[in-house]
Amino acid sequence: MKKISSGLIFCLLAALLTGCASPTPDLAATVQKAVIETYVALTFAPTATVLATPTPFATPGSTITPTETATDTGVPTETLFPTETLIPIDTLTPQPGATRTLGPLDGTVWQIDLHMHTTCSDGDNTYEEMVQGALDLGLDLIAITDHIVCPDVTQACLNETRLVCIPGQEVSSDQHIVGLGVTQYISPGQPYADIVTAIHNQGGLAIAAHPYTRPWVFDEATLYGIGFDAMECWMSNAEDNQHQIELGAQNNIACTYDSDAHEVLDLGTRYMDCSVPIYNLSDLNSALHSNLCAPRQQ
């Protein structure tokens, strides 16, 4: 989710002029969704020259042809993104550097945030600014989950030594799925079950992003039936939040609590305390499913 900033005013006007903001029972959510979709379309839509150019996420020498129409199942059209040089990445094993001691070897907790954005997609701050903000807050582990994959950001995250950094992607269509450990771009233009499979095929963890928040609400058959490893449990109502936790436990889906920060000022609004050290995805998955991480919110 992205807060509507002054820089997106023209997108808001466009959405209003097209009638997206006509009076409805859920006006705010409708306008916000229209703004985000307009922003993504204007920011990342390909030009004619891009279509003939290999994308950074294709095998060298190949090209990708975008899907032009959505399917009857509501799966949105794939969008091509600006080309960059591909940095091949074989495995994900983020480790802290020798210059920083990460604990809780002394009995303290690890503080982690698994959902944030940079200027790679719709964030307001660079990778370095977000990492520095996380360090200032005392976070031990973060995940960079932009809506696309930028090889330079992915490589910087994998090489990070000041904290543990897990690269990922928030695969964004009508609903959003965070893929932790994703280093190769995953298209949103496919069924959600296939997106989850694609994340797992990269050795990653699939997390349902803000699944009960409008306008990104998952139907429960999808949420609890396609193999999610975890879901974001953000609900402000304590009773509803407990219901979500119980449903997750029944379906072996852990809860995460993350900031979804799009700027440094958003960091620290929501994160988790974990009572064990977490150096990689295996550690993280074990901690989440062993109920060793608890929410913190400011």
Secondary structure, 3 states (H helix, E strand, C coil): CCCCCHHHHHHHHHHHHCCCCCCCCCHHHHHHHHHHHHHHHHHHCCCHHHHCCCCCCCCCCCCCCCCCCCCCCCCCCCCCCCCCCCCCCCCCCCCCCCCCCCCCCCCCCEEEEEEECCCCCCCCCCHHHHHHHHHHHCCCEEEEEECCCCHHHHHHHHCCCCCEEEEEEEEECCCEEEEECCCCCCCCCCCHHHHHHHHHHCCCEEEECCCCCCCCCCCHHHHCCCCCCEEECCCCCHHHHHHHHHHHHHCCCEEECCCCECCHHHCCCEEEEECCCCCCHHHHHHHHHCCCEEEEEC
